[in-house]
Amino acid sequence: MAGVIASGHFTMGEKVATFERDFARYTGSKYCVMVNSGSSANLLMTAALCYTRNERLKLQRGDEVIVPAVSWPTTYYPLHQYGLKLKFVDIDPETLNYDLEALATAIGPRTRAIMIVNLLGNPNDFEAIRGLIAGRDIVLMEDNCESMGATYQGRQTGTFGVVGSFSAFFSHHISTMEGGLVVTDDEELYHVMLSLRAHGWTRNLPKHNHVCGTKSDDPFEESFRFVLPGYNLRPLELSGALGIEQVKRLPGLIAARRANGRALQAAFADHPRLMIQRELGESSWFGFALTIRPGAGSRRELVTALQEAGFECRPVVAGNFAKNTVVQYFDHEVHGTLRHAEYLDQHSLFVGNHHYPIPEAVEALSRIWR
């Protein structure tokens, strides 16, 4: 950071580009675009799918996108902002990801895309989901903002969709203070995102690209040439510099979180009143979800017990998002019932995990409500 300050170059530059290359290598992706937040990453990848020229991937206003009922608001907002129809589907009460039976019945002839959200570090069952869409013209998008470093069958989550988003916010697996990333293996989507990230201009595109074809060799002519209705989602060089160092530590950070996750699983194996999230693949354990068993007490009582023991806690993401007032502005429908999402909304919460050993905290947590 001191080097960036000394250079006098603060806006997006070589540090950001280096971090993008390093993060793409970490995830096994061909391309990576850094932006100023995970929320912006979701916006950018949605926009790219709406502006692509690839008809196999292109989303258009009115297209139906299936979404899980439990996620963060900015999973949903870009889809609404681009005129897509959201179909809310229930979650599995154990994994907190898609209820696969509900998802299977939700997929219909109008379904154009599925937004996959890996909640609190836990991968979805991608093998099952791929089986559900086999032979169908459906685009997979992946919100992996809470699950950096998680793997399923040895592959990084965030790379199963044609695009995948990540967050590097202050409290996440790595931190650039504010920051987000999108990965893809599709070169055209990559070029579209490079333009959309910065005003929709051509300046950051390679000479030969999938957006405007071939650029002029005159930098003056290309300096203010606009070809897409973009944004300013650029990150700072300070964030890029942090990312370069953070990604070097990422394998160790994930290993430490997993060690804490294993300790939690052992400590809660026979808890009489609380259930924890069932792991699929290898979770990166963003945090520890606690769900009250039916009839075992109220969430307010649990919050009080946790606070008295010194634990901070939060709702599980935004709970059942379909109940929020903001949804009145969406073109949307609810598929079937959201009974598991609603139960989670009223009877679940989570506490934080860390990237260092916390055996005393796990032990103290497991004693709550014994």
C-alpha positions, 0 to 999 in steps of 0.5 A: 500500500505504501508503494501505491501511495508513493507511486501517485497512481491510485485508480485501477492499474497494474496492481489490479491487473496482477491480482486479477491474473493471480486470482484467475490462476487460483480458481483455475479460470481463464479470465478475472475482472476485479470490481469495487464490491461483490455486489458490483460483481453480481451486477457486472456478470448479469449485465454481461449476459444481457449484452453478449452477442452469444445467443446461447448465453444471452439473457433478455428482458422477461426471461425467467431466472430461478433464484434461491429464496435465501440470499443477499439482496444484491443477488436479486437486484441486478436481475430485476434491474435488467428486466428479468423475471425472478422465480423464488425456490425453497432451500434445503433445511440442512445444506441451506442451498437449493432444495433439489426436489423443489428446483426440479419442479421449478425448472420449466419451458420458460426457465432461461437461467439459474442463479446458484448461491453457495451459502455461508461457504457451502457448495451446492450439489452441482452434479445433481443440478447439472443432471436437472438441466441436461439437454436444456438451454439454461445458463448457470450463474454463480454467486460465490461471494460467501464461499471463496475457496470452497470446492466440489469434487475438487473444483473451485466453486464460482467456476461451475457457472458461465460466470461466477462472482466473489467478494473481498469485503472486510469480513470475508475470506480475503479482504481488499477492504472493499472489492469483488471479482468475476471469473469466466472462461468465456473470452467474449464475456470477459471483454464485455465486462472490461468495457462495462466496468469502466463507462462502457468505453473501449480504452481497457479492451485489447486491440482485437476484441469481441466488443468493437472488433479492432481498436484504432492505434490512436489512443486519443481517438480511443480515450472517450469512445463509448460502445456499451451503457456501462458503469464505474465499478473500478477498484482502487490500486490500493485494493489490488495491492492488498489482493496480491498479498491476500491471495498468496495466503488464501490456501492457508486461510481456507485450511484454518477455517476448515479446521474450525469447521471440523471442530464445530461438526464434532462439537455439535454432533449430538446437540439436543436443541441446535442443528448446524449446516450439513456440508457438501463438498468442502465448505470454506466455512464463512460462518457457522449457521445454527438452526433451532430444532422444532419445539426447542425454543425461540430465536430471541432466547437463543440470541440472548443466550449467545450474547450473554456468552459473548458471541455476536450473531446475525440472521442467516444472510437476509432470511426468506428474501421473498417476504421483503417489501422491496420484492413488490418492485420485482417481476417475480413468482414464488414456486410452491411454498417456501416453508424451509426458507420461512423456518430458517427466517424465524429459527436460524442465525449464524456466528462468525468463523475465523482464519485462526484456531478458535477451540475455546470459542467452539467449545463455549458455543457447543455448551449453549442450550445444553 
